[in-house]
Amino acid sequence: MLYATDSRDIDELQRVEAVAARRFLAVPELAFLASAGVTDRQTHAAAIENKLAWKVTGNDGRIHGFCYCERHEDTLYLAEISTHPDFQRQGVGAMLLAEVKRMGQLLGVSQITLTTYRDVSWNAPWYGRHGFVVIDDAALTPMLARCLAHQRDEGLMVLPRCAMRYLLGEGKPPIGKPFL
């Protein structure tokens, strides 16, 4: 089931993010991400307050995955999406991504953007299968350029990263059904 997250979820969201990051152990250059920090409480709280954070839960209420966005002018930036390893490859990420697209349409933004690893199979190739395209460096918005520069400064560029976008707008049919 898809729901908006609330402040009572933050501890579990952080646990899901930490365990999901262990998947990077399979990529030697990125193994350090498995022990990197998780999204801080303040960032989660801001996304929740802005109604830009969602979770997928099982019948038992356990969080299978989550995502949150930030709004930047005419864009929703997908800042984080994580799926617990026990529930990967079961459509959890796709369900979350569909909700982000639906919310983008409701908010009237023109695009969803994100930054990710270009050649890691569950990163850019996965987003590509969901309609996202790589943004050429020359076409980066100032916000995305700053984001990639910050990621470079944080040491995340050990493998190529890219910015991607999914265009929303007139002529596109409504996406999905709303969360409960």
GUSE-919848 format. One record per residue (C-alpha): x, y negated, z negated. Coordinates in nm, 4 decimals. Example, Ala and Ser with C-alpha at 12.3 -4.5 7.8 and 13.67 -1.06 7.14 Angstrom:
<node><u>1.2300</u><v>0.4500</v><w>-0.7800</w></node>
<node><u>1.3670</u><v>0.1060</v><w>-0.7140</w></node>
//
This chain:
<node><u>0.0000</u><v>0.0000</v><w>0.0000</w></node>
<node><u>0.1173</u><v>-0.3508</v><w>0.0825</w></node>
<node><u>0.0865</u><v>-0.6234</v><w>-0.1806</w></node>
<node><u>0.2272</u><v>-0.9628</v><w>-0.2643</w></node>
<node><u>0.4991</u><v>-0.9310</v><w>-0.5265</w></node>
<node><u>0.4678</u><v>-1.1030</v><w>-0.8621</w></node>
<node><u>0.7101</u><v>-1.1961</v><w>-1.1360</w></node>
<node><u>0.6521</u><v>-0.8675</v><w>-1.3216</w></node>
<node><u>0.8092</u><v>-0.6861</v><w>-1.0220</w></node>
<node><u>1.1468</u><v>-0.8615</v><w>-1.0250</w></node>
<node><u>1.3403</u><v>-0.6035</v><w>-1.2301</w></node>
<node><u>1.2174</u><v>-0.3198</v><w>-1.0086</w></node>
<node><u>1.2840</u><v>-0.5207</v><w>-0.6905</w></node>
<node><u>1.6441</u><v>-0.5641</v><w>-0.8043</w></node>
<node><u>1.6749</u><v>-0.1901</v><w>-0.8730</w></node>
<node><u>1.5370</u><v>-0.1058</v><w>-0.5270</w></node>
<node><u>1.7794</u><v>-0.3497</v><w>-0.3635</w></node>
<node><u>2.0758</u><v>-0.2035</v><w>-0.5539</w></node>
<node><u>1.9963</u><v>0.1575</v><w>-0.4664</w></node>
<node><u>1.9126</u><v>0.0685</v><w>-0.1033</w></node>
<node><u>2.2543</u><v>-0.0968</v><w>-0.0675</w></node>
<node><u>2.4196</u><v>0.2408</v><w>-0.1284</w></node>
<node><u>2.3390</u><v>0.3214</v><w>0.2327</w></node>
<node><u>2.6346</u><v>0.0987</v><w>0.3242</w></node>
<node><u>2.8674</u><v>0.3638</v><w>0.1769</w></node>
<node><u>2.8234</u><v>0.5376</v><w>0.5143</w></node>
<node><u>3.0032</u><v>0.2461</v><w>0.6856</w></node>
<node><u>3.3586</u><v>0.2323</v><w>0.5437</w></node>
<node><u>3.4079</u><v>-0.1384</v><w>0.6226</w></node>
<node><u>3.0852</u><v>-0.2228</v><w>0.4393</w></node>
<node><u>3.1099</u><v>0.0167</v><w>0.1441</w></node>
<node><u>3.1772</u><v>-0.2819</v><w>-0.0831</w></node>
<node><u>2.8124</u><v>-0.3872</v><w>-0.0343</w></node>
<node><u>2.7003</u><v>-0.0827</v><w>-0.2330</w></node>
<node><u>2.8325</u><v>-0.2475</v><w>-0.5474</w></node>
<node><u>2.7648</u><v>-0.6093</v><w>-0.4558</w></node>
<node><u>2.5151</u><v>-0.8099</v><w>-0.6555</w></node>
<node><u>2.1444</u><v>-0.8202</v><w>-0.5879</w></node>
<node><u>1.9106</u><v>-1.1119</v><w>-0.5308</w></node>
<node><u>1.8908</u><v>-1.3181</v><w>-0.8488</w></node>
<node><u>1.5717</u><v>-1.3651</v><w>-1.0506</w></node>
<node><u>1.5393</u><v>-1.7330</v><w>-0.9562</w></node>
<node><u>1.5425</u><v>-1.6555</v><w>-0.5839</w></node>
<node><u>1.2797</u><v>-1.3845</v><w>-0.6277</w></node>
<node><u>1.0691</u><v>-1.6186</v><w>-0.8422</w></node>
<node><u>1.0857</u><v>-1.8952</v><w>-0.5804</w></node>
<node><u>0.9763</u><v>-1.6579</v><w>-0.3016</w></node>
<node><u>0.6922</u><v>-1.5286</v><w>-0.5191</w></node>
<node><u>0.5815</u><v>-1.8821</v><w>-0.6056</w></node>
<node><u>0.5875</u><v>-1.9738</v><w>-0.2351</w></node>
<node><u>0.3807</u><v>-1.6621</v><w>-0.1547</w></node>
<node><u>0.6538</u><v>-1.5314</v><w>0.0758</w></node>
<node><u>0.7362</u><v>-1.2006</v><w>-0.0963</w></node>
<node><u>0.5793</u><v>-0.8589</v><w>-0.0415</w></node>
<node><u>0.6171</u><v>-0.5016</v><w>-0.1597</w></node>
<node><u>0.5049</u><v>-0.1596</v><w>-0.0458</w></node>
<node><u>0.4057</u><v>0.0761</v><w>-0.3262</w></node>
<node><u>0.3056</u><v>0.4371</v><w>-0.3523</w></node>
<node><u>-0.0101</u><v>0.5665</v><w>-0.5168</w></node>
<node><u>0.1833</u><v>0.5805</v><w>-0.8437</w></node>
<node><u>0.2619</u><v>0.2079</v><w>-0.8226</w></node>
<node><u>0.6328</u><v>0.2698</v><w>-0.7628</w></node>
<node><u>0.7882</u><v>0.0121</v><w>-0.5288</w></node>
<node><u>0.9079</u><v>0.1780</v><w>-0.2081</w></node>
<node><u>1.0378</u><v>-0.1394</v><w>-0.0457</w></node>
<node><u>1.0152</u><v>-0.5156</v><w>-0.0484</w></node>
<node><u>1.1018</u><v>-0.8261</v><w>0.1460</w></node>
<node><u>1.1007</u><v>-1.1985</v><w>0.0986</w></node>
<node><u>1.1269</u><v>-1.5000</v><w>0.3251</w></node>
<node><u>1.2170</u><v>-1.8658</v><w>0.3057</w></node>
<node><u>1.0391</u><v>-2.1315</v><w>0.5067</w></node>
<node><u>1.2609</u><v>-2.3722</v><w>0.6982</w></node>
<node><u>1.0552</u><v>-2.6241</v><w>0.8960</w></node>
<node><u>0.8982</u><v>-2.4302</v><w>1.1852</w></node>
<node><u>1.0657</u><v>-2.1003</v><w>1.0931</w></node>
<node><u>1.0310</u><v>-1.8157</v><w>0.8469</w></node>
<node><u>1.3756</u><v>-1.6815</v><w>0.7589</w></node>
<node><u>1.3687</u><v>-1.3169</v><w>0.6493</w></node>
<node><u>1.6205</u><v>-1.3363</v><w>0.3667</w></node>
<node><u>1.5972</u><v>-0.9775</v><w>0.2403</w></node>
<node><u>1.4292</u><v>-0.6499</v><w>0.3229</w></node>
<node><u>1.5140</u><v>-0.3357</v><w>0.1271</w></node>
<node><u>1.3678</u><v>0.0134</v><w>0.1213</w></node>
<node><u>1.4374</u><v>0.2669</v><w>-0.1521</w></node>
<node><u>1.6366</u><v>0.5595</v><w>-0.0024</w></node>
<node><u>1.3651</u><v>0.8084</v><w>-0.1006</w></node>
<node><u>1.1259</u><v>0.6272</v><w>0.1348</w></node>
<node><u>1.3467</u><v>0.5228</v><w>0.4260</w></node>
<node><u>1.2425</u><v>0.6246</v><w>0.7772</w></node>
<node><u>0.8771</u><v>0.6445</v><w>0.6688</w></node>
<node><u>0.7531</u><v>0.3123</v><w>0.8061</w></node>
<node><u>0.8007</u><v>0.1043</v><w>0.4901</w></node>
<node><u>1.0294</u><v>-0.1488</v><w>0.6590</w></node>
<node><u>0.8021</u><v>-0.1670</v><w>0.9635</w></node>
<node><u>0.5032</u><v>-0.2361</v><w>0.7384</w></node>
<node><u>0.6915</u><v>-0.5168</v><w>0.5630</w></node>
<node><u>0.8100</u><v>-0.6624</v><w>0.8930</w></node>
<node><u>0.4552</u><v>-0.6583</v><w>1.0301</w></node>
<node><u>0.3404</u><v>-0.8565</v><w>0.7254</w></node>
<node><u>0.6162</u><v>-1.1142</v><w>0.7788</w></node>
<node><u>0.5045</u><v>-1.1553</v><w>1.1410</w></node>
<node><u>0.1398</u><v>-1.1820</v><w>1.0358</w></node>
<node><u>0.2235</u><v>-1.4424</v><w>0.7729</w></node>
<node><u>0.4295</u><v>-1.6368</v><w>1.0254</w></node>
<node><u>0.1265</u><v>-1.6521</v><w>1.2519</w></node>
<node><u>-0.0981</u><v>-1.7632</v><w>0.9651</w></node>
<node><u>0.1478</u><v>-2.0359</v><w>0.8686</w></node>
<node><u>0.1751</u><v>-2.1488</v><w>1.2299</w></node>
<node><u>0.5535</u><v>-2.1205</v><w>1.2512</w></node>
<node><u>0.7110</u><v>-2.0635</v><w>1.5906</w></node>
<node><u>0.9569</u><v>-1.7916</v><w>1.4930</w></node>
<node><u>1.0889</u><v>-1.5446</v><w>1.2382</w></node>
<node><u>1.4679</u><v>-1.5467</v><w>1.2040</w></node>
<node><u>1.7236</u><v>-1.3404</v><w>1.0152</w></node>
<node><u>2.0942</u><v>-1.2623</v><w>1.0003</w></node>
<node><u>2.2251</u><v>-0.9073</v><w>1.0058</w></node>
<node><u>2.5051</u><v>-0.6758</v><w>1.1146</w></node>
<node><u>2.5112</u><v>-0.6455</v><w>1.4915</w></node>
<node><u>2.6236</u><v>-0.2821</v><w>1.5188</w></node>
<node><u>2.4871</u><v>-0.1110</v><w>1.2058</w></node>
<node><u>2.2019</u><v>0.1161</v><w>1.3184</w></node>
<node><u>1.9547</u><v>0.0090</v><w>1.0488</w></node>
<node><u>2.0341</u><v>-0.3589</v><w>1.1044</w></node>
<node><u>2.0256</u><v>-0.5387</v><w>1.4445</w></node>
<node><u>1.9313</u><v>-0.2294</v><w>1.6499</w></node>
<node><u>1.6366</u><v>-0.1631</v><w>1.4150</w></node>
<node><u>1.5164</u><v>-0.5242</v><w>1.4359</w></node>
<node><u>1.5570</u><v>-0.5056</v><w>1.8142</w></node>
<node><u>1.3143</u><v>-0.2136</v><w>1.8227</w></node>
<node><u>1.0669</u><v>-0.4421</v><w>1.6444</w></node>
<node><u>1.0884</u><v>-0.7222</v><w>1.8999</w></node>
<node><u>1.3722</u><v>-0.9346</v><w>1.7600</w></node>
<node><u>1.6419</u><v>-1.0630</v><w>1.9952</w></node>
<node><u>1.9952</u><v>-1.1812</v><w>1.9229</w></node>
<node><u>2.0387</u><v>-1.5590</v><w>1.9308</w></node>
<node><u>2.3428</u><v>-1.6802</v><w>2.1238</w></node>
<node><u>2.5830</u><v>-1.8796</v><w>1.9071</w></node>
<node><u>2.5231</u><v>-2.1889</v><w>2.1221</w></node>
<node><u>2.1489</u><v>-2.1702</v><w>2.0453</w></node>
<node><u>2.1755</u><v>-2.1313</v><w>1.6660</w></node>
<node><u>1.9724</u><v>-2.3736</v><w>1.4595</w></node>
<node><u>2.1742</u><v>-2.5745</v><w>1.2068</w></node>
<node><u>2.0228</u><v>-2.3624</v><w>0.9259</w></node>
<node><u>2.1281</u><v>-2.0342</v><w>1.0889</w></node>
<node><u>2.4755</u><v>-2.1696</v><w>1.1654</w></node>
<node><u>2.5119</u><v>-2.2683</v><w>0.7967</w></node>
<node><u>2.3826</u><v>-1.9284</v><w>0.6889</w></node>
<node><u>2.6344</u><v>-1.7398</v><w>0.9036</w></node>
<node><u>2.9155</u><v>-1.9718</v><w>0.7882</w></node>
<node><u>2.8206</u><v>-1.9048</v><w>0.4254</w></node>
<node><u>2.8171</u><v>-1.5293</v><w>0.4923</w></node>
<node><u>3.1620</u><v>-1.5592</v><w>0.6505</w></node>
<node><u>3.2864</u><v>-1.7512</v><w>0.3442</w></node>
<node><u>3.1395</u><v>-1.4796</v><w>0.1190</w></node>
<node><u>3.3413</u><v>-1.2125</v><w>0.3026</w></node>
<node><u>3.0489</u><v>-1.0473</v><w>0.4792</w></node>
<node><u>3.1954</u><v>-1.0802</v><w>0.8305</w></node>
<node><u>3.4142</u><v>-0.7688</v><w>0.8108</w></node>
<node><u>3.1972</u><v>-0.6420</v><w>1.0964</w></node>
<node><u>3.0192</u><v>-0.8657</v><w>1.3487</w></node>
<node><u>2.7041</u><v>-1.0354</v><w>1.2238</w></node>
<node><u>2.4415</u><v>-1.2095</v><w>1.4307</w></node>
<node><u>2.1277</u><v>-1.4151</v><w>1.3992</w></node>
<node><u>1.8070</u><v>-1.2805</v><w>1.5499</w></node>
<node><u>1.4619</u><v>-1.4206</v><w>1.6167</w></node>
<node><u>1.1111</u><v>-1.3030</v><w>1.6831</w></node>
<node><u>0.9045</u><v>-1.5625</v><w>1.8674</w></node>
<node><u>0.5477</u><v>-1.6265</v><w>1.7556</w></node>
<node><u>0.2981</u><v>-1.8584</v><w>1.9121</w></node>
<node><u>0.0139</u><v>-1.9168</v><w>2.1463</w></node>
<node><u>-0.0900</u><v>-1.6310</v><w>2.3646</w></node>
<node><u>0.0288</u><v>-1.3639</v><w>2.1218</w></node>
<node><u>-0.2465</u><v>-1.1485</v><w>1.9725</w></node>
<node><u>-0.2897</u><v>-1.1456</v><w>1.5940</w></node>
<node><u>-0.0546</u><v>-0.9019</v><w>1.4241</w></node>
<node><u>-0.1838</u><v>-0.6346</v><w>1.1893</w></node>
<node><u>-0.4181</u><v>-0.6529</v><w>0.8962</w></node>
<node><u>-0.3622</u><v>-0.8574</v><w>0.5815</w></node>
<node><u>-0.2246</u><v>-0.7027</v><w>0.2647</w></node>
<node><u>-0.4613</u><v>-0.6173</v><w>-0.0201</w></node>
//
